């Protein structure tokens, strides 16, 4: 299992547009991709699960990738988030 964290940097929090882009990228993975905020977690391939976390600016989310290609898919997801959702 590969896991890592990222912080929501958008002052408005995790908006549907950003959540949708994350879900589209997660769907490309053959591995199981979970997203977690505190005790709440969900399938990162389902928009309703991602949005149900109600992530606000400054909060930390954790991504867990588990499967045969977990290393490469985990790296790809991390790079995608850093480059496309909240760069810098």
RAJONOR-V587309 format. One record per residue. N is the residue number from 1. RES is the residue in one letter. PHI is phi in whole degrees, 0 to 359 (NA if undefined). D_FIRST is the distance of its C-alpha to the first C-alpha in whole Angstrom. Layout:
# RAJONOR-V587309
N|RES|PHI|D_FIRST ; N|RES|PHI|D_FIRST
This chain:
# RAJONOR-V587309
1|X|NA|0 ; 2|X|249|4 ; 3|X|218|7 ; 4|X|201|10 ; 5|X|241|14 ; 6|X|215|17 ; 7|X|256|20 ; 8|X|287|23 ; 9|X|257|25 ; 10|X|291|28 ; 11|X|303|31 ; 12|X|274|31 ; 13|X|92|27 ; 14|X|277|25 ; 15|X|280|27 ; 16|X|305|27 ; 17|X|298|27 ; 18|X|293|24 ; 19|X|299|22 ; 20|X|297|24 ; 21|X|294|23 ; 22|X|296|19 ; 23|X|298|19 ; 24|X|302|21 ; 25|X|289|18 ; 26|X|296|15 ; 27|X|299|17 ; 28|X|290|17 ; 29|X|277|14 ; 30|X|275|13 ; 31|X|283|10 ; 32|X|284|10 ; 33|X|236|10 ; 34|X|250|11 ; 35|X|235|13 ; 36|X|222|14 ; 37|X|226|17 ; 38|X|63|18 ; 39|X|273|18 ; 40|X|271|19 ; 41|X|212|16 ; 42|X|196|16 ; 43|X|281|15 ; 44|X|289|15 ; 45|X|267|17 ; 46|X|240|20 ; 47|X|303|22 ; 48|X|294|23 ; 49|X|293|20 ; 50|X|294|20 ; 51|X|292|23 ; 52|X|293|23 ; 53|X|288|22 ; 54|X|48|25 ; 55|X|289|23 ; 56|X|253|26 ; 57|X|306|27 ; 58|X|89|25 ; 59|X|282|23 ; 60|X|253|19 ; 61|X|248|16 ; 62|X|242|12 ; 63|X|250|10 ; 64|X|236|7 ; 65|X|241|6 ; 66|X|221|5 ; 67|X|162|7 ; 68|X|299|10 ; 69|X|251|10 ; 70|X|301|7 ; 71|X|296|8 ; 72|X|291|11 ; 73|X|288|11 ; 74|X|297|9 ; 75|X|296|12 ; 76|X|298|14 ; 77|X|296|14 ; 78|X|298|14 ; 79|X|297|17 ; 80|X|298|19 ; 81|X|298|18 ; 82|X|295|20 ; 83|X|272|23 ; 84|X|247|24 ; 85|X|262|23 ; 86|X|223|24 ; 87|X|293|25 ; 88|X|75|26
